Amino acid sequence: MEKYLNELSPKAFGTVKKILAEGKMKRRLYDMGVTPGVGIVVKKFAPMGDPIEITIRGYELTIRKSEAQTILMEVK
């Protein structure tokens, strides 16, 4: 099943299928290690839903909700 990263619930696991961002935002995500095929675990959401804390490649990363909306995930 496909979902965007911001639609996953806390403690959910998925694999990055595609990044729909363009330009500087896409480059920034790639620089942080968010690439197709990598696994992501959603740790928690901030009280107002933004930002989102995730675990990727063995480290904790916090990204904005607007960035998470551009990351298409494959969830089982």
N, C-alpha and C positions, 0 to 999 in steps of 0.2 A: 504494500500500500504506500502511496506517495503522500507526503505532507511537507509543508514548509516548517523550518526549524522553530519558528515562533508558535506553531500550533501544537508542538509536542508538550506533554506534561512532564513535571519534574520526575527524575529518575528514569525517563524513557531513553532508549538507545536507538540510534539509526545510523545509516551510512549516507554520506553526501553523494547524491546522484548528479546534481548539476548546480552551478552557480549562475543565477540569472542577472546578477549585477553587471554593470558596465563601467569602463574607465577606471578612475581612481579607487572607487569602492571595491571593484573586483580585484585590483592589484593589492589593495590593503588586506583583503581576506586571504588571498594566496600567500602573502608575506607572513600572515599569522598562522599558516599551516592548514587553512580550510581549503582542501582540494578534493576533487572527485575521488571517491573510494575510501576516504578516511572515516573512521567511526567517531561518533560524537555522543556523549551522555549529557543530558540536560540535568544540571545540579539543582538550580533554583531560579526563581524569578524575583525581582525586586518587588516591594509591596505594591507599587503602581504598575507593575508589569514591564518596566523598562529600567535597567538593562537585564540581560539574561546571562546567567553564569553557566558555562559549559566546561566539560573536560574533553580535551582533544589532544592526541599524541602524548598523553601522560602529564599534561599540565592544565591548570585552570585558566580559563579565558573568559572575559566579560565582553559581550558585544551588545550593540544597540538593537532594539526591536526592529528598526528599519533595515538593518543589515541582515537580521535573521529571516526577514520576509523574502529575501532574495536567494535563500539557500534551500534548494529542493532536496528532501531526504527520502530514503527508502527505509520504511519501517516494517518490521515483521510482526 
